[in-house]
Amino acid sequence: MRLRNASVANPPSSTDTRGQGCHLIRTTEQLITAETVKWTAETYDDLGFHDNATNTDRITIPANVSRVLLSGACNFGDDEVAAGTVDRNYMEKNGTSFSPQINDWQVDVGSDVGVHEPTYNFNQVLDVVAGDYFTCVCITSLIAGKFLDVDRSYFSCIVIRN
């Protein structure tokens, strides 16, 4: 049996963006009360989703992308936990929270002070158009605020359809 190289007969399009994306992190802590997370570095950014100089809180959808998987995590270290505080995070699309694709997590850590390290995760597949932008918002009921953990907080985007 002779096999053909399908890529010769059907070469990939130069606009095929599937599998590309970005992964954003913080290199320093950010004090959170009710904040949009400002991402300070990119582990990778294949298509210019993120700009470290302007709108550092955003993942902006480039051309030739119509569906993405957005995911992220916001973690407050165990030294940032206080009994009875309520923490929440969610994504915003184009500056507003959105439904039904809102990911709003609320956890009362109760008496787990010094033990519980709350990590609030979100994952969502979304249809998008060029220019849409997404942000990650964290809120805590602790009046003094909490510091977002550098090692376990991220925001990422993977293209799953052109």
N, C-alpha and C positions, 0 to 999 in steps of 0.2 A: 504494500500500500504506500502510495506516495502522498506526503503531506505538503500542503501549500502554505506559504506564509500569508496569512490573511491581511497583514498590515501592508503588504505590497499592493494587493488588489484594492484594499480599502484603507488608505493611510489615515491616521488621525487628523482631525481638523486642527488648524493652528489656533482656533478659538475654543478648543476643548479645555474647559477649566475644571472638569470633575476631578476630585481628589485634592485640589489645591485649597489653601486657606491660610489661617493665621492662628497664632497662640500667643496671648498677651499675659504678662505677669507684672507684678510690682517688685521693684528692687529695694524699696524702703517701705516702712509701715505708713499707713494712712489712718488718721483719726476719723472714726465714723460716728456720726449721730444720725443724720438722715442725708446720705451723700451718694452721688454718682461716683463710682470708683474711677480714679484716674490711673490708667495703666502706664507704667514707666518704661517697659521694655517689651520686645518681641522675641520669642524663642524662634519663630519663623513667620514670614509674611510674604507669601508667594505673589500676590496680585495687588499689593498696596491697600489692603483693607484698613490699615491703621497708620496714623501719623503721630510720631512722638513729639512733634512740635506744636501741632494745632489739633484741637478737639481730641485730646489724649484719652478721653473716656469712651470713644466710639469705635465700633466696627462698622465701616461703611461699605456697602455692596458695590462692587465694580461692574462694568459692562460684561455681557456674556455669562451672567449667573442668574438662574431663576429659582433654584431651591437650595437651601443650606441646612446644615445641622449646627445650631448654636448650642454651646455648652459652657458651663462655668461652675466655679465654686468660690464661695466666700467663707473664710475660716477666721474665727476669733480664737486665739490661743487660750489655753486653760487659765492663764493669769488674767484674762479679760472677762471671765465669767463671774457674774454676781447673782446671788439668789433672787429669783422672782423676775429677772429681766426677760424681756421678750425681744427676740431678734427676727429680722425678716429680710429677705432679698427677693428681687424680681428683675425681669428685663423690661426695658422700654423700647418701643419702636418709634422712630421719628419723634422722640421727645415725650411720648405718652405711654402709659401702661396699656396693654392690649389684651383683649379677651376674644375667644376662649383660650388663647394660647398664653395666658399669663401663668407665670410660675411664682407663686407667692407662698413662701414657707414661713411658718410661725412656730417657734418652739419656746416653751417656758422651761427653762433649765432647772427650776425648782431648787432642790437642795444639793445638786451635783457640783457645787462650787469646788474648784481645784481638781475635779475628776473629769468632768464633761468638757470636751472640746468641740463646740458646735460647728459643723460644716454644713453650709446650705448649698445644695447642688441644684442645677437646673440643666435640662436637655430638651431641646425642641427643634423639630423639623418645620421649616417655614418656607412658603413661597414668597419670593422677593423680586424687586425690580432694582435696576441700577439707581444708586442714590439713596436707597433706604439705609437708615443707620440704626444701630442697636447699642444700648448702654446697659450696664448692670448697676442696680441701686441697692444699697444696704441701709438698713434702719435698725437702731437699737433703742430700747426704752431707758437705757442707762444714761442719766442726764449728762454725766461727764464724758460720755462716748466710750468707744472701744477701739483698739488698734486692730486693723485687718492684718492677719498673719501673712507674711511674705512667702513662706515656703509652700503653703497649701491653697492659695487663692489664684484663680486664673479665669480667663475668658477666651473662648476659641470659636472658630468658624471653619467648617469644612463644606466645600461645594459638592453637592450630590446630583445637581442637574444644571446643564448649561441653560 
